[in-house]
Amino acid sequence: MITLFSIIALGFFLGMRHATDPDHVIAVTTIVSRRRSVRQAALIGLLWGFGHTITILVVGSAIILFGLVIPPRIGLTMELSVGLMLILLGVLNLSGMLRWITETVRPLQLGQHSHPHGHGDYIHSHLHGHGPERHGHSGGATPVGWMDRAFGSLGFYQVVRPLAVGIVHGLAGSAAVALLVLTTIRVPGWAVLYLFVFGIGTVAGMMLITAAIAVPFTFSEDRFTRLNRGLGLVSGLVSLAFGLFIVYQMGFVNGLFAHSPKWVPH
């Protein structure tokens, strides 16, 4: 017999478990790798979880309450969007890290040294002397500089990014979550309640994950700079590779780019 307590307990536990999905962890790692404190990283997890919960509730409720059916091509497109997002996050991460590596291995001129320098979340180093200031590019010339210029002044860019990533992930996973609920919970109101509790569990799980991920980045920021940048480089490479894998799976293996796509929500 399904009780209110079992719905809450199961929803919260499975929500926390859902936060550990590889594509979720990889995506937030590329963002958290630029954070300088565990507290900021936990906030990233909170925002990601909130965005994820929004789409789970909206799409999942539409499936439960109104019998919404998602066609295979639409479902595969939502899954494909996750892969494209991971590719974008990976490229942005790698561009900053590769620039830092290039500047690090370049021989320093006499009397010059490097200092960390940032444009929003894009952190890198510049040669620095005590003569006229040297800065090799304008703030808008960095990979994310134009986004900082467009959104940074509004004060919500740092909030929007993890929120948007969570929304995309929620779109890809909402159908599977809702269909699972329909097979176990027959009362629509309780099923929607399950989705809400599931979302809360996802938020809690992702906050714990992002805080844990931030520990090595925060610890190595000042003590082991090369290790810190290496971790950031690895996170970018993994995000890029996993994104390409998802695009290949959805586009070619599951047939999104073919005449007869095959999609099983998972």
C-alpha positions in Angstrom: 0.0 0.0 0.0 1.3 3.4 -1.0 1.3 6.0 1.7 2.1 9.6 1.8 5.3 8.9 3.8 6.4 6.3 1.2 5.9 8.8 -1.6 7.9 11.5 0.1 10.7 9.1 1.2 10.9 7.4 -2.2 10.7 10.6 -4.2 13.4 12.3 -2.1 15.8 9.3 -2.3 15.4 8.8 -6.0 15.8 12.5 -6.6 19.1 12.5 -4.8 20.1 9.4 -6.8 19.1 11.1 -10.0 21.5 14.0 -9.3 24.4 11.6 -9.7 23.7 10.8 -13.3 27.0 11.2 -15.3 25.8 13.9 -17.6 24.6 16.0 -14.7 27.8 15.6 -12.7 30.0 16.4 -15.8 28.0 19.5 -16.7 28.1 21.1 -13.2 31.8 20.2 -12.8 32.7 22.4 -15.8 31.0 25.3 -14.0 32.2 24.5 -10.4 35.8 24.2 -11.7 35.7 28.1 -11.9 34.4 28.6 -8.4 36.7 29.6 -5.6 34.7 28.4 -2.6 32.6 25.4 -1.6 29.8 27.8 -0.7 29.6 29.2 -4.2 29.7 25.7 -5.6 26.8 24.6 -3.4 24.8 27.6 -4.8 25.6 26.4 -8.3 24.0 23.1 -7.3 21.0 24.8 -5.9 20.4 26.8 -9.0 20.9 23.7 -11.3 18.5 21.7 -9.1 15.9 24.5 -9.3 16.0 24.7 -13.1 15.8 20.9 -13.3 12.8 20.8 -11.0 11.0 23.4 -13.0 11.0 21.4 -16.2 10.4 18.1 -14.3 7.3 19.6 -12.8 6.0 21.3 -15.9 6.5 18.5 -18.4 5.9 15.7 -15.9 2.6 17.2 -14.7 1.5 17.7 -18.4 2.1 14.0 -19.0 0.4 12.9 -15.8 -2.6 15.2 -15.8 -3.3 15.7 -19.5 -1.9 12.6 -21.0 0.8 14.4 -23.0 2.6 12.1 -25.4 6.1 13.1 -26.5 6.9 11.9 -30.1 10.2 10.0 -30.5 11.8 12.7 -32.6 11.0 15.4 -30.0 12.3 13.1 -27.2 15.6 12.5 -29.0 15.9 16.2 -29.7 15.7 16.9 -26.0 18.3 14.3 -25.3 20.5 15.7 -28.1 20.3 19.2 -26.5 22.1 17.8 -23.4 24.9 16.6 -25.6 25.2 20.0 -27.4 25.2 21.7 -24.1 28.0 19.5 -22.7 30.0 20.3 -25.9 29.6 24.0 -25.4 30.5 23.8 -21.7 33.6 21.8 -22.5 34.7 24.1 -25.3 34.4 27.2 -23.0 36.3 25.4 -20.2 39.1 24.2 -22.5 39.5 27.6 -24.2 40.4 29.2 -20.8 42.6 26.4 -19.6 44.5 26.1 -22.9 45.2 29.8 -22.9 46.6 29.5 -19.3 48.9 26.6 -20.4 50.2 28.6 -23.4 51.0 31.6 -21.2 52.6 29.4 -18.5 55.1 27.6 -20.8 56.1 30.9 -22.5 59.4 32.1 -21.1 58.9 35.1 -18.8 60.9 38.2 -19.7 63.2 39.7 -17.1 61.4 41.5 -14.4 58.0 40.1 -15.4 55.7 37.6 -13.7 52.2 36.4 -14.1 49.1 37.3 -12.2 45.7 35.6 -12.2 43.2 37.7 -14.1 39.5 37.2 -14.7 36.5 38.3 -16.8 33.5 37.0 -14.9 34.1 33.2 -14.7 36.9 33.2 -17.3 40.1 33.0 -15.2 43.6 33.1 -16.7 47.0 34.7 -16.3 48.9 37.6 -18.0 52.5 38.6 -18.0 52.9 41.5 -15.7 55.7 44.0 -15.3 56.1 47.2 -13.4 56.2 49.4 -16.5 53.1 50.3 -18.5 50.3 47.8 -18.1 50.3 44.8 -20.5 47.0 43.2 -21.3 46.8 41.2 -24.5 43.1 41.6 -25.1 40.0 43.5 -24.2 37.5 42.2 -21.8 35.1 41.4 -24.6 37.6 39.4 -26.5 37.6 36.4 -24.2 35.4 33.3 -24.9 32.8 34.4 -22.4 33.6 38.1 -22.4 30.8 39.0 -24.7 28.3 37.2 -22.4 29.7 39.0 -19.4 29.3 42.3 -21.2 25.7 41.5 -22.3 24.5 39.9 -19.0 26.9 40.8 -16.3 25.7 44.3 -15.8 22.2 42.9 -15.2 23.4 41.0 -12.2 21.8 37.6 -13.1 24.3 36.0 -15.6 25.9 33.9 -12.9 22.5 32.7 -11.8 21.1 32.1 -15.3 23.8 29.7 -16.5 23.4 26.9 -14.0 19.7 27.5 -14.0 19.6 27.0 -17.8 21.8 23.9 -17.6 19.4 22.4 -15.1 16.4 23.3 -17.3 17.9 21.5 -20.3 18.7 18.4 -18.2 15.1 18.5 -16.8 13.7 18.5 -20.3 15.7 15.4 -21.2 14.7 13.4 -18.1 11.1 14.6 -17.4 9.4 12.0 -19.6 11.2 9.0 -18.0 10.4 10.3 -14.5 6.7 10.9 -15.2 6.2 7.5 -16.9 7.8 5.8 -13.9 5.4 7.6 -11.6 2.4 6.6 -13.8 3.2 2.9 -13.4 3.3 3.1 -9.6 1.1 5.9 -8.4 -2.4 6.0 -9.8 -3.7 9.1 -8.1 -2.7 12.2 -10.2 -2.4 14.5 -7.2 -0.1 12.2 -5.4 1.9 11.6 -8.6 2.5 15.4 -9.0 3.5 15.5 -5.3 6.0 12.8 -6.0 7.5 14.9 -8.8 7.8 17.9 -6.4 9.5 15.8 -3.7 11.7 14.2 -6.4 12.8 17.7 -7.4 13.7 18.7 -3.8 15.8 15.5 -3.5 17.5 16.4 -6.8 18.3 19.9 -5.4 19.7 18.5 -2.2 21.7 15.8 -4.0 23.3 18.3 -6.5 24.2 20.7 -3.7 26.1 18.0 -2.0 27.8 16.9 -5.2 28.9 20.4 -6.2 30.2 21.1 -2.8 32.2 17.9 -2.9 33.5 18.6 -6.4 34.6 22.1 -5.3 36.9 20.8 -2.5 39.9 19.8 -4.7 39.5 22.9 -6.9 39.4 25.2 -3.8 42.2 23.4 -2.1 44.5 23.6 -5.1 43.7 27.1 -6.2 46.6 28.8 -4.4 48.7 25.8 -3.2 48.9 23.8 -6.5 48.1 26.1 -9.4 49.1 23.6 -12.1 47.0 20.9 -10.5 44.1 23.2 -10.3 44.3 24.1 -14.0 44.9 20.4 -14.8 41.6 19.5 -13.1 39.8 22.2 -15.0 41.3 20.9 -18.3 40.2 17.4 -17.5 36.7 18.5 -16.7 36.5 20.3 -20.1 37.8 17.3 -22.0 35.4 14.9 -20.3 32.5 17.3 -20.9 33.4 17.6 -24.6 33.9 13.8 -25.1 30.7 12.9 -23.3 28.7 15.5 -25.2 30.0 14.1 -28.5 29.1 10.6 -27.4 25.5 11.7 -26.6 25.1 13.5 -29.9 26.4 10.3 -31.7 24.0 8.1 -29.7 20.9 10.2 -30.3 21.6 11.3 -33.8 22.9 8.1 -35.4 22.4 5.1 -33.1 18.8 6.0 -32.1 18.1 7.5 -35.5 17.2 11.1 -34.9 18.9 12.0 -38.2 17.2 9.0 -39.9 13.6 8.4 -41.1 12.6 6.1 -38.2 13.9 7.4 -34.9 13.7 5.1 -31.9 13.4 6.6 -28.4 13.0 4.9 -25.0 12.7 7.5 -22.1 15.4 6.7 -19.5 
